[in-house]
């Protein structure tokens, strides 16, 4: 990519699907660069976003770009993204529509991207907008016939580009009044509220193990991220269900280039899986997914492939995790993951 002065997004820029933009001059938003990329505005790791615009989400990066656009540099007329999600949608909308700083839709787009990617929010409207943005692009939920046709017809490639082209013109209406799209967000939001009520009533709880950057969520069922993540800043989340099922998941913040505060690096946990396997008294195999996975898990894989009940218990799991992390600090081979 060119060195500064950085290219600038032209006033009349348009979105083009990834497969059409690749190989031609474009700005890559919320994704990695490819052939033809002139500028990257993305929180993906090692994507190459200029330091002056780096932030936790791609929507925040877009906001920074709008507040501090480059001087000079050649104009680029095309924006693209290689996958569909809330952060990509709202970042693209910001860069294409350029709402003024006082426009409440701009603030809601930024908050909605955080709620969608990280499950954290303070304004319910942001969480609801994020949920609705995803439901718009789902075959059995979308209210838009053109989106339904795209999902039914595109079979030989990812439909993300076509979905963006169809949904971007509707984002302004969503951000202007998320309640207009209640039918899209209401079922998921009901689940968020029910799970939050469990936590408020003490029927589920979140407790922390700071030395492992760990939150233990003890609950009768798996809880929605939007009910849990606003209650803890810990980046490892261990879900412990009443039936003995345990699974550890790294939060998405640990995969992206997160800059607002330092996060502990991911640590390869194959050694933890071996520790747990030696302790396990129930059928199954402890699995530690690779740290390159966006939200890697450690879990007991049972006959049905998914997480299965374990004999170990949350407190023993936490103790073994602390020990495994201590081994990683000492440089035990096979424990340290990508930095």
C-alpha positions as CSV (number, residue, x, y, z in Angstrom):
1,X,0.0,0.0,0.0
2,X,1.2,3.6,-0.6
3,X,3.0,5.5,2.1
4,X,1.6,8.8,3.4
5,X,0.1,11.0,2.2
6,X,-2.7,8.4,2.6
7,X,-5.3,8.1,-0.1
8,X,-8.6,9.7,0.8
9,X,-12.1,8.4,0.3
10,X,-13.9,10.5,-2.4
11,X,-17.1,12.3,-1.6
12,X,-19.0,10.2,-4.1
13,X,-17.5,6.9,-3.0
14,X,-19.6,3.7,-3.4
15,X,-19.6,0.2,-2.0
16,X,-18.6,-2.6,-4.3
17,X,-18.7,-6.3,-3.4
18,X,-15.4,-7.9,-2.5
19,X,-15.2,-10.1,-5.6
20,X,-15.7,-7.1,-7.8
21,X,-13.5,-4.6,-6.0
22,X,-10.5,-7.0,-5.6
23,X,-7.8,-6.1,-8.1
24,X,-9.1,-2.5,-8.5
25,X,-8.3,0.5,-6.3
26,X,-10.4,0.3,-3.1
27,X,-10.5,1.0,0.6
28,X,-10.7,-2.2,2.7
29,X,-13.1,-1.7,5.6
30,X,-13.3,-4.2,8.6
31,X,-11.1,-6.7,6.7
32,X,-7.6,-7.5,5.6
33,X,-6.1,-5.9,2.5
34,X,-5.9,-7.6,-0.9
35,X,-4.9,-6.9,-4.4
36,X,-5.9,-3.3,-5.2
37,X,-6.2,-2.1,-1.6
38,X,-5.1,1.5,-1.3
39,X,-6.1,2.1,2.3
40,X,-7.2,-0.2,5.2
41,X,-9.7,1.0,7.9
42,X,-10.0,-2.2,10.0
43,X,-9.4,-3.4,13.5
44,X,-8.3,-6.8,12.2
45,X,-4.8,-7.8,13.5
46,X,-1.9,-6.8,11.2
47,X,-4.3,-5.3,8.7
48,X,-2.2,-2.2,8.3
49,X,-4.6,0.6,9.4
50,X,-2.6,3.8,9.8
51,X,-1.9,4.5,13.5
52,X,-3.6,7.9,13.4
53,X,-7.0,6.1,12.9
54,X,-6.5,2.9,15.0
55,X,-9.3,2.1,17.4
56,X,-11.1,-0.9,18.9
57,X,-13.8,-1.4,16.3
58,X,-13.8,-0.6,12.6
59,X,-16.8,1.8,13.2
60,X,-14.6,3.8,15.6
61,X,-11.8,3.8,13.0
62,X,-14.3,5.1,10.5
63,X,-15.3,7.8,13.0
64,X,-11.7,8.8,13.5
65,X,-11.2,9.0,9.8
66,X,-14.1,11.3,9.4
67,X,-12.8,13.6,12.2
68,X,-9.3,13.6,10.8
69,X,-9.3,12.9,7.1
70,X,-6.0,12.9,5.2
71,X,-4.7,15.9,3.4
72,X,-3.9,15.4,-0.2
73,X,-3.5,11.9,-1.4
74,X,-5.4,10.5,-4.4
75,X,-9.1,9.9,-4.1
76,X,-10.4,6.4,-4.0
77,X,-14.0,5.8,-5.1
78,X,-14.7,2.3,-3.9
79,X,-15.2,0.8,-0.4
80,X,-15.4,-3.0,0.2
81,X,-15.6,-5.6,2.9
82,X,-15.2,-9.4,2.6
83,X,-17.8,-10.5,5.2
84,X,-21.1,-9.3,6.6
85,X,-21.4,-8.2,10.2
86,X,-22.5,-5.3,12.3
87,X,-19.2,-3.6,12.6
88,X,-18.6,-3.8,8.9
89,X,-22.1,-2.6,8.1
90,X,-22.0,0.4,10.4
91,X,-18.4,1.4,9.5
92,X,-19.2,1.3,5.8
93,X,-22.4,3.4,6.4
94,X,-20.4,6.0,8.3
95,X,-17.8,6.3,5.6
96,X,-20.4,6.5,2.8
97,X,-23.0,8.7,4.5
98,X,-20.7,10.9,6.6
99,X,-23.2,12.0,9.2
100,X,-22.1,15.1,11.1
101,X,-20.6,14.6,14.6
102,X,-23.8,15.7,16.3
103,X,-26.0,13.3,14.4
104,X,-27.3,10.7,16.9
105,X,-27.2,8.1,14.2
106,X,-23.4,8.4,14.2
107,X,-23.1,7.7,17.9
108,X,-25.6,4.8,17.6
109,X,-23.7,3.3,14.7
110,X,-20.5,3.3,16.8
111,X,-22.2,1.9,19.9
112,X,-24.0,-0.7,17.7
113,X,-20.7,-1.9,16.3
114,X,-19.3,-2.5,19.8
115,X,-22.5,-4.3,20.9
116,X,-22.4,-6.5,17.8
117,X,-18.7,-7.4,17.9
118,X,-18.0,-7.5,21.7
119,X,-21.4,-7.9,23.3
120,X,-20.9,-4.8,25.4
121,X,-23.3,-1.9,25.6
122,X,-24.9,0.8,27.8
123,X,-27.7,1.9,25.5
124,X,-30.3,-0.8,24.8
125,X,-30.9,0.8,21.4
126,X,-27.3,0.0,20.4
127,X,-27.7,-3.7,21.2
128,X,-31.1,-3.8,19.5
129,X,-29.7,-2.1,16.4
130,X,-26.9,-4.6,16.3
131,X,-29.3,-7.6,16.6
132,X,-31.5,-6.2,13.9
133,X,-28.6,-5.6,11.5
134,X,-27.8,-9.3,11.6
135,X,-31.4,-10.4,11.4
136,X,-31.8,-8.3,8.2
137,X,-29.3,-10.6,6.5
138,X,-30.7,-13.9,7.6
139,X,-32.8,-16.0,5.3
140,X,-35.7,-16.8,7.6
141,X,-35.7,-13.4,9.4
142,X,-35.2,-10.7,6.8
143,X,-38.2,-8.6,6.0
144,X,-36.7,-7.5,2.6
145,X,-37.7,-9.6,-0.5
146,X,-34.5,-8.6,-2.3
147,X,-32.3,-9.8,0.6
148,X,-34.3,-13.1,0.7
149,X,-33.7,-13.5,-3.1
150,X,-30.0,-12.9,-2.6
151,X,-29.7,-15.5,0.1
152,X,-31.7,-18.0,-2.0
153,X,-29.8,-17.5,-5.2
154,X,-26.1,-16.9,-4.4
155,X,-24.6,-20.3,-4.1
156,X,-21.1,-20.2,-5.6
157,X,-19.7,-17.4,-3.4
158,X,-20.2,-15.6,-0.1
159,X,-23.2,-13.3,-0.5
160,X,-21.7,-10.7,1.8
161,X,-21.2,-8.1,-0.9
162,X,-24.7,-8.5,-2.3
163,X,-26.1,-8.2,1.2
164,X,-24.2,-5.0,1.9
165,X,-25.4,-3.5,-1.4
166,X,-29.0,-4.3,-0.4
167,X,-28.9,-3.4,3.3
168,X,-26.6,-0.3,3.4
169,X,-29.4,2.0,2.0
170,X,-31.6,0.8,5.0
171,X,-29.1,1.5,7.8
172,X,-30.1,5.1,8.2
173,X,-33.7,4.1,8.9
174,X,-32.5,1.5,11.4
175,X,-30.3,4.0,13.3
176,X,-32.9,6.7,13.2
177,X,-35.5,4.5,14.9
178,X,-34.5,1.0,16.0
179,X,-38.0,0.4,17.3
180,X,-39.2,0.4,13.7
181,X,-37.5,-3.0,13.4
182,X,-38.8,-4.5,16.7
183,X,-39.9,-7.7,15.0
184,X,-36.2,-8.3,14.1
185,X,-34.6,-7.7,17.5
186,X,-37.4,-8.6,19.9
187,X,-36.8,-12.4,20.2
188,X,-33.1,-12.0,20.9
189,X,-33.6,-9.1,23.1
190,X,-36.1,-11.1,25.2
191,X,-33.4,-13.7,25.7
192,X,-30.9,-10.9,26.8
193,X,-33.4,-9.6,29.3
194,X,-34.2,-13.0,30.6
195,X,-30.6,-13.9,31.1
196,X,-29.9,-10.5,32.7
197,X,-32.8,-11.2,35.1
198,X,-31.2,-14.5,36.1
199,X,-28.1,-12.7,37.0
200,X,-29.9,-9.9,38.9
201,X,-31.9,-12.4,40.9
202,X,-28.8,-14.5,41.8
203,X,-30.0,-17.5,39.9
204,X,-26.9,-17.1,37.8
205,X,-23.7,-15.3,38.8
206,X,-20.4,-14.0,37.4
207,X,-17.4,-14.2,39.6
208,X,-13.8,-13.3,38.6
209,X,-10.4,-14.8,38.9
210,X,-8.2,-11.8,38.2
211,X,-4.9,-13.7,38.0
212,X,-6.2,-15.7,35.0
213,X,-8.1,-12.7,33.5
214,X,-11.1,-15.1,33.9
215,X,-14.8,-14.6,34.5
216,X,-16.7,-17.7,35.7
217,X,-20.4,-17.6,34.6
218,X,-22.3,-20.1,36.7
219,X,-25.8,-20.6,35.3
220,X,-28.5,-23.1,34.6
221,X,-28.1,-22.5,30.8
222,X,-25.6,-20.8,28.6
223,X,-26.2,-17.0,28.8
224,X,-26.3,-14.5,26.0
225,X,-23.0,-12.5,25.6
226,X,-25.0,-9.3,25.8
227,X,-26.2,-10.2,29.3
228,X,-22.7,-11.3,30.5
229,X,-20.1,-9.1,28.8
230,X,-21.3,-5.7,30.1
231,X,-20.8,-7.1,33.7
232,X,-17.1,-8.1,33.4
233,X,-14.0,-6.8,31.7
234,X,-12.3,-10.2,31.9
235,X,-11.3,-11.6,28.5
236,X,-11.5,-15.3,29.3
237,X,-15.1,-16.5,30.1
238,X,-15.7,-19.9,31.6
239,X,-19.3,-21.0,31.4
240,X,-20.2,-23.6,34.1
241,X,-23.7,-25.1,33.7
242,X,-25.7,-26.9,36.3
243,X,-25.2,-30.2,34.5
244,X,-21.4,-30.0,34.8
245,X,-20.8,-28.7,31.3
246,X,-17.7,-26.4,31.2
247,X,-16.4,-24.4,28.3
248,X,-13.8,-21.6,28.2
249,X,-14.0,-19.0,25.5
250,X,-11.7,-16.1,24.6
251,X,-13.6,-13.0,23.9
252,X,-13.4,-11.4,20.4
253,X,-11.6,-8.3,21.8
254,X,-8.5,-10.5,22.2
255,X,-8.3,-11.3,18.5
256,X,-8.6,-7.8,17.0
257,X,-6.2,-5.0,17.4
258,X,-7.7,-3.6,20.6
259,X,-6.0,-0.3,21.5
260,X,-8.1,1.5,24.2
261,X,-6.5,-0.6,27.0
262,X,-3.8,-3.3,27.1
263,X,-5.1,-6.8,27.1
264,X,-3.2,-9.9,28.2
265,X,-1.9,-11.8,25.2
266,X,-3.6,-15.0,24.1
267,X,-1.9,-18.1,25.4
268,X,-2.0,-21.5,23.6
269,X,-3.9,-23.8,26.0
270,X,-3.1,-27.3,24.7
271,X,-1.2,-27.8,28.0
272,X,-4.4,-27.0,29.9
273,X,-6.3,-29.5,27.9
274,X,-3.7,-32.2,28.7
275,X,-4.0,-31.3,32.4
276,X,-7.8,-31.5,32.3
277,X,-7.7,-34.8,30.4
278,X,-5.7,-36.4,33.2
279,X,-8.3,-35.3,35.8
280,X,-11.4,-36.1,33.8
281,X,-13.6,-39.0,35.0
282,X,-16.4,-38.7,32.4
283,X,-16.3,-39.8,28.8
284,X,-14.9,-37.3,26.3
285,X,-11.7,-35.6,25.1
286,X,-10.6,-32.2,26.3
287,X,-10.0,-29.9,23.3
288,X,-8.1,-26.6,23.1
289,X,-8.8,-24.8,19.8
290,X,-5.9,-22.9,18.3
291,X,-5.4,-19.3,19.2
292,X,-5.8,-18.2,15.5
293,X,-9.5,-19.0,15.8
294,X,-11.5,-15.8,16.4
295,X,-13.1,-17.0,19.6
296,X,-11.2,-20.2,20.6
297,X,-12.7,-22.5,23.1
298,X,-11.4,-25.1,25.6
299,X,-14.1,-27.8,26.3
300,X,-14.7,-31.5,26.9
301,X,-15.9,-32.9,23.5
302,X,-18.4,-35.6,24.0
303,X,-20.1,-38.1,21.7
304,X,-22.2,-35.3,20.2
305,X,-19.1,-33.2,19.3
306,X,-20.2,-30.2,21.4
307,X,-19.3,-29.4,25.0
308,X,-20.2,-32.2,27.3
309,X,-20.6,-32.4,31.1
310,X,-17.3,-32.8,33.0
311,X,-16.4,-34.2,36.4
312,X,-13.9,-31.4,37.1
313,X,-15.9,-28.4,38.3
314,X,-15.4,-24.7,37.7
315,X,-13.0,-24.1,40.6
316,X,-10.7,-26.9,39.7
317,X,-10.8,-25.8,36.1
318,X,-9.8,-22.2,37.2
319,X,-7.0,-23.5,39.3
320,X,-5.6,-25.6,36.4
321,X,-5.9,-22.6,34.1
322,X,-3.9,-20.4,36.5
323,X,-1.2,-23.2,36.7
324,X,-1.2,-23.4,32.9
325,X,-0.8,-19.7,32.5
326,X,2.0,-19.8,35.0
327,X,3.8,-22.4,32.9
328,X,3.4,-20.2,29.9
329,X,5.0,-17.3,31.7
330,X,8.0,-19.6,32.4
331,X,8.2,-20.4,28.7
332,X,6.9,-24.0,28.8
333,X,7.0,-25.2,25.1
334,X,3.6,-25.6,23.5
335,X,2.0,-23.1,25.9
336,X,2.7,-19.8,24.4
337,X,0.4,-18.7,21.6
338,X,0.6,-15.9,19.0
339,X,1.5,-12.6,20.4
